[in-house]
């Protein structure tokens, strides 16, 4: 039996190891991908520490009580399963969507929004491996000029803030935007907000290095959320009107409450970071008087990945500065520790099989 290396998480004990597992075989409508790059995300850390669990685990994950992590994946097509209908060819360069519709819920059956979306590397095996199986409708071709490491982080690291900004937040030119958390998602949010014309762009992070990076990525102002004059500083940066849209990419309850307090009239708070903490609104009378809103956000759609591949290929966004380091797949546990402890304040660490 052929085997491969894979980064496996035991869901009962939360033990993570890189181990030899059987090489998967693609089923009907599936392809086998030879992984060339896979991003390491804070969501992976949350899975390992148990603060996030699979939402809709497939039967294989439920039975094994284990899953191969990794939802940011790029590679080449190694082999095709039966009944593949698309024009896919062996060796073709592709990026994988971070998830897929379940195909079985009432939403899918009525050709509407899936109510049980499956996330790669969470609900079914992902790409922290030498090979990964993917349903053909989750593939998107990438041009030869787009490096695998940059392509791999488009799903989630780039597409989640992109979808939050252009869709959920519906940011328009000249709107004042605040971004809480300038890490893997927030750093890209700064660049994307600048691309759509937001002004001013305010990045909020307690780490001086993260604030410096946000400025380099295009923020107009950066503030320490722990500063005693924080709210006054935001008001001053927005000429007294407050924020039109505030984004929480930190996934921290206190950050959400603080972001809500800086909203101007008709301003909206977009919750893009994941946390089990409750949403707290201080000063709810002002919140209601200003007709403010709280909007939930989760992930992105296939169209966002397609759009971003085009934007990156056209030179509108340079993702090279986002790749902090390449880490061998065998040392995935080290990459997890580096991200969890913010060693070197990484934007994205990329595993290379």
C-alpha positions as CSV (number, residue, x, y, z in Angstrom):
1,X,0.0,0.0,0.0
2,X,1.3,3.4,-0.9
3,X,1.6,6.0,1.9
4,X,2.2,9.7,2.3
5,X,2.9,12.2,5.1
6,X,-0.1,14.1,6.5
7,X,-0.7,16.4,9.4
8,X,-3.4,14.7,11.4
9,X,-5.4,16.0,14.3
10,X,-7.1,13.6,16.8
11,X,-10.4,15.2,17.6
12,X,-10.9,13.5,20.9
13,X,-7.4,14.3,22.4
14,X,-6.5,17.3,20.2
15,X,-3.1,15.6,19.6
16,X,-1.5,16.8,16.4
17,X,1.2,14.7,14.6
18,X,2.7,14.4,11.2
19,X,2.4,10.7,10.3
20,X,2.3,8.2,7.4
21,X,-1.2,7.5,6.2
22,X,-2.5,5.6,3.1
23,X,-2.5,7.5,-0.1
24,X,-6.1,8.5,-0.9
25,X,-7.9,7.4,-4.0
26,X,-10.2,9.9,-5.8
27,X,-13.8,8.8,-6.1
28,X,-16.4,9.7,-8.7
29,X,-16.1,13.4,-9.7
30,X,-12.9,13.8,-7.6
31,X,-9.3,14.4,-8.5
32,X,-6.1,13.7,-6.6
33,X,-3.9,16.8,-6.0
34,X,-0.2,16.7,-5.5
35,X,0.1,19.4,-2.9
36,X,2.8,22.1,-3.6
37,X,1.9,24.6,-0.8
38,X,-0.5,24.8,2.1
39,X,-1.1,27.8,4.4
40,X,-1.1,27.7,8.2
41,X,-4.1,29.6,9.6
42,X,-5.2,30.7,13.0
43,X,-8.3,28.6,12.5
44,X,-6.0,25.5,12.4
45,X,-4.6,26.6,15.8
46,X,-8.2,26.9,17.1
47,X,-8.9,23.4,15.9
48,X,-5.9,22.0,17.7
49,X,-6.6,23.8,20.9
50,X,-10.2,22.7,20.8
51,X,-11.8,26.1,20.7
52,X,-13.3,25.3,17.3
53,X,-14.6,21.9,16.3
54,X,-15.8,20.4,12.9
55,X,-19.3,21.8,12.2
56,X,-20.5,19.1,9.8
57,X,-17.9,16.3,9.8
58,X,-18.2,13.7,7.0
59,X,-18.6,10.0,7.8
60,X,-14.8,9.2,7.4
61,X,-13.9,12.0,9.9
62,X,-16.6,10.9,12.4
63,X,-15.5,7.3,12.3
64,X,-11.8,8.0,12.5
65,X,-12.2,10.8,15.0
66,X,-9.3,12.5,13.1
67,X,-8.9,14.9,10.2
68,X,-6.0,16.0,8.1
69,X,-5.8,19.8,8.6
70,X,-5.3,22.5,5.9
71,X,-7.8,24.6,4.0
72,X,-5.4,26.8,2.0
73,X,-4.0,24.5,-0.7
74,X,-2.5,24.7,-4.1
75,X,-0.9,22.1,-6.3
76,X,-1.1,20.1,-9.5
77,X,-3.5,17.4,-10.6
78,X,-1.9,14.0,-10.1
79,X,-4.8,11.7,-11.2
80,X,-8.5,11.8,-12.1
81,X,-11.2,9.8,-10.5
82,X,-14.1,8.2,-12.5
83,X,-16.8,10.4,-14.0
84,X,-14.8,13.6,-13.9
85,X,-16.6,15.9,-16.3
86,X,-14.5,19.0,-16.4
87,X,-11.6,19.7,-18.8
88,X,-9.0,18.9,-16.2
89,X,-5.6,17.5,-17.2
90,X,-2.8,15.8,-15.4
91,X,-0.2,18.3,-14.2
92,X,-2.6,21.2,-14.4
93,X,-1.9,23.9,-11.8
94,X,-4.8,24.5,-9.5
95,X,-5.9,26.2,-6.2
96,X,-8.5,24.5,-4.0
97,X,-11.5,26.2,-2.6
98,X,-11.5,26.2,1.2
99,X,-14.7,24.1,1.3
100,X,-17.7,22.8,-0.6
101,X,-21.5,22.6,-0.5
102,X,-22.8,19.5,1.1
103,X,-25.1,18.7,-1.8
104,X,-27.7,17.2,0.4
105,X,-29.4,19.9,2.6
106,X,-32.6,21.7,1.7
107,X,-30.7,24.7,0.4
108,X,-28.6,22.6,-2.0
109,X,-31.6,20.6,-3.2
110,X,-33.4,23.9,-4.0
111,X,-30.3,25.3,-5.6
112,X,-30.0,28.0,-2.9
113,X,-27.4,28.6,-0.2
114,X,-26.0,25.4,1.4
115,X,-27.1,25.2,5.0
116,X,-24.3,22.7,5.9
117,X,-21.2,23.9,4.2
118,X,-18.2,21.6,4.6
119,X,-14.8,23.1,5.3
120,X,-11.7,21.5,3.9
121,X,-9.3,20.4,6.7
122,X,-12.1,20.7,9.2
123,X,-15.1,18.6,8.1
124,X,-13.1,16.5,5.6
125,X,-9.4,15.9,5.0
126,X,-7.4,18.9,3.9
127,X,-4.1,19.7,2.4
128,X,-1.5,19.4,5.1
129,X,-0.3,16.4,3.2
130,X,1.7,15.3,0.2
131,X,-1.6,14.5,-1.7
132,X,-5.2,15.6,-1.2
133,X,-8.5,14.6,-2.7
134,X,-10.7,17.4,-4.0
135,X,-14.1,17.4,-5.6
136,X,-13.7,18.8,-9.1
137,X,-16.1,21.7,-8.6
138,X,-13.8,23.0,-5.8
139,X,-10.8,23.4,-8.2
140,X,-9.8,26.6,-9.9
141,X,-7.0,26.8,-12.4
142,X,-4.1,29.2,-11.8
143,X,-1.7,30.7,-14.3
144,X,1.9,29.7,-14.6
145,X,3.0,33.1,-13.3
146,X,1.2,32.7,-10.0
147,X,3.5,31.0,-7.5
148,X,2.0,28.1,-5.6
149,X,2.7,29.6,-2.1
150,X,0.8,32.8,-3.1
151,X,-2.0,30.9,-4.7
152,X,-2.5,28.7,-1.7
153,X,-3.3,31.5,0.7
154,X,-5.9,33.1,-1.6
155,X,-8.7,30.9,-0.2
156,X,-9.3,32.2,3.3
157,X,-6.3,34.4,4.1
158,X,-7.1,36.7,1.3
159,X,-10.6,35.7,0.2
160,X,-12.2,35.9,3.6
161,X,-11.2,39.6,4.2
162,X,-12.0,40.3,0.5
163,X,-15.5,38.9,0.8
164,X,-16.0,40.7,4.2
165,X,-15.0,44.1,2.6
166,X,-16.7,44.0,-0.7
167,X,-19.8,42.0,0.2
168,X,-20.7,41.9,3.9
169,X,-19.2,45.3,4.7
170,X,-20.0,46.7,1.2
171,X,-17.2,49.2,1.6
172,X,-17.4,52.1,-0.8
173,X,-14.8,54.7,-1.8
174,X,-14.0,57.4,0.8
175,X,-15.6,55.4,3.7
176,X,-13.7,55.3,6.9
177,X,-12.7,51.8,7.8
178,X,-11.3,50.3,11.0
179,X,-9.5,46.9,11.0
180,X,-9.0,45.2,14.4
181,X,-6.2,42.6,14.2
182,X,-3.4,43.1,11.6
183,X,-2.4,39.4,11.5
184,X,-3.1,36.9,8.7
185,X,-6.5,38.2,7.8
186,X,-6.3,41.8,8.9
187,X,-3.0,42.5,7.1
188,X,-4.7,41.5,3.8
189,X,-7.8,43.5,4.8
190,X,-5.7,46.6,4.9
191,X,-4.5,46.1,1.4
192,X,-7.9,45.2,0.1
193,X,-9.6,48.2,1.8
194,X,-7.1,50.4,0.1
195,X,-7.7,48.7,-3.3
196,X,-11.5,49.5,-3.1
197,X,-10.8,53.1,-2.1
198,X,-11.6,53.2,1.6
199,X,-10.2,56.4,3.4
200,X,-9.0,56.6,6.0
201,X,-8.0,53.1,6.9
202,X,-7.3,52.6,10.6
203,X,-5.5,49.4,11.7
204,X,-5.8,48.4,15.4
205,X,-3.4,46.0,17.0
206,X,-1.5,45.8,20.3
207,X,1.7,44.6,18.7
208,X,4.0,47.4,17.4
209,X,5.4,45.1,14.7
210,X,1.9,44.4,13.4
211,X,1.1,48.1,13.4
212,X,4.3,48.8,11.5
213,X,3.3,46.2,8.9
214,X,-0.2,47.6,8.5
215,X,1.4,51.0,7.7
216,X,3.6,49.3,5.1
217,X,0.6,47.5,3.7
218,X,-1.3,50.8,3.2
219,X,-3.0,51.8,6.5
220,X,-3.4,55.6,7.0
221,X,-3.3,55.3,10.8
222,X,-2.5,52.6,13.3
223,X,-3.5,52.6,17.0
224,X,-2.8,50.5,20.1
225,X,-6.2,49.4,21.4
226,X,-4.9,49.6,24.9
227,X,-4.0,53.3,24.7
228,X,-6.1,55.4,27.1
229,X,-7.0,57.9,24.4
230,X,-7.9,55.3,21.8
231,X,-11.5,56.4,21.1
232,X,-10.5,60.0,20.8
233,X,-7.7,59.1,18.4
234,X,-10.2,57.3,16.1
235,X,-12.5,60.2,16.2
236,X,-9.7,62.6,15.3
237,X,-8.6,60.4,12.4
238,X,-12.1,60.4,11.0
239,X,-12.7,64.1,11.4
240,X,-15.1,63.4,14.3
241,X,-17.6,61.3,12.3
242,X,-16.5,57.8,13.5
243,X,-16.1,54.7,11.4
244,X,-18.4,53.7,8.5
245,X,-17.4,50.1,8.8
246,X,-15.4,48.3,11.5
247,X,-14.0,44.8,11.0
248,X,-13.1,42.4,13.7
249,X,-10.4,40.1,12.3
250,X,-8.9,39.4,15.7
251,X,-11.8,37.2,17.0
252,X,-11.6,38.8,20.4
253,X,-14.7,39.8,22.4
254,X,-13.1,43.0,23.8
255,X,-12.0,44.0,20.3
256,X,-15.6,43.7,19.1
257,X,-17.0,45.9,21.9
258,X,-14.3,48.5,21.3
259,X,-14.9,48.5,17.5
260,X,-18.7,49.0,18.1
261,X,-17.9,52.0,20.2
262,X,-16.2,53.8,17.3
263,X,-19.0,53.5,14.8
264,X,-20.4,56.7,13.3
265,X,-24.0,57.2,12.1
266,X,-25.3,54.2,10.1
267,X,-21.9,52.4,10.7
268,X,-21.7,48.6,10.7
269,X,-19.5,46.2,12.7
270,X,-18.5,43.1,10.7
271,X,-17.6,40.0,12.7
272,X,-15.0,38.2,10.5
273,X,-12.8,36.7,13.2
274,X,-14.1,33.5,14.9
275,X,-14.5,33.3,18.6
276,X,-16.9,31.5,21.0
277,X,-17.1,34.7,23.1
278,X,-20.4,36.6,23.2
279,X,-21.0,39.8,21.3
280,X,-21.3,42.7,23.7
281,X,-22.5,46.2,22.8
282,X,-21.8,48.9,25.3
283,X,-24.0,52.0,25.2
284,X,-26.8,50.4,23.3
285,X,-28.9,53.6,23.3
286,X,-26.2,55.3,21.2
287,X,-26.0,52.2,19.0
288,X,-29.7,52.3,18.3
289,X,-29.8,56.1,17.9
290,X,-27.0,55.9,15.3
291,X,-28.8,53.1,13.5
292,X,-25.7,50.9,13.7
293,X,-25.6,47.3,12.7
294,X,-23.7,44.1,13.6
295,X,-23.1,41.7,10.6
296,X,-21.8,38.2,10.8
297,X,-19.4,37.0,8.2
298,X,-18.0,33.6,7.5
299,X,-15.4,32.7,4.8
300,X,-15.9,33.4,1.2
301,X,-17.5,32.0,-2.0
302,X,-16.0,30.5,-5.1
303,X,-16.5,33.7,-7.0
304,X,-14.2,35.5,-4.6
305,X,-11.3,33.1,-5.2
306,X,-11.8,33.5,-8.9
307,X,-11.8,37.2,-8.7
308,X,-8.7,37.3,-6.6
309,X,-6.8,35.0,-8.8
310,X,-7.5,37.5,-11.6
311,X,-6.6,40.5,-9.5
312,X,-3.3,39.0,-8.3
313,X,-2.5,37.8,-11.8
314,X,-3.2,41.4,-13.1
315,X,-0.8,42.9,-10.5
316,X,-3.5,44.6,-8.5
317,X,-2.3,42.8,-5.3
318,X,1.2,41.5,-4.6
319,X,1.0,38.6,-2.2
320,X,4.8,38.0,-2.0
321,X,5.2,40.1,1.2
322,X,2.5,37.9,2.8
323,X,4.6,34.8,2.8
324,X,6.6,35.0,6.0
325,X,8.4,31.6,5.7
326,X,8.3,28.2,4.1
327,X,8.2,25.2,6.4
328,X,8.6,21.6,5.5
329,X,5.5,19.5,6.0
330,X,7.4,17.2,8.4
331,X,7.9,20.3,10.7
332,X,4.2,21.3,10.7
333,X,4.1,21.2,14.5
334,X,6.8,23.8,14.6
335,X,4.9,26.0,12.2
336,X,1.8,25.7,14.5
337,X,3.9,26.7,17.5
338,X,5.4,29.7,15.6
339,X,2.0,31.0,14.6
340,X,0.4,30.4,18.0
341,X,3.2,32.2,19.8
342,X,3.5,34.9,17.1
343,X,7.2,34.1,16.7
344,X,8.4,36.6,14.1
345,X,4.8,38.0,13.9
346,X,4.0,36.0,10.8
347,X,1.4,36.9,8.2
348,X,1.4,33.4,6.6
349,X,3.6,30.4,7.1
350,X,3.3,28.0,4.2
351,X,3.9,24.3,4.5
352,X,5.8,22.7,1.6
353,X,5.6,18.9,1.2
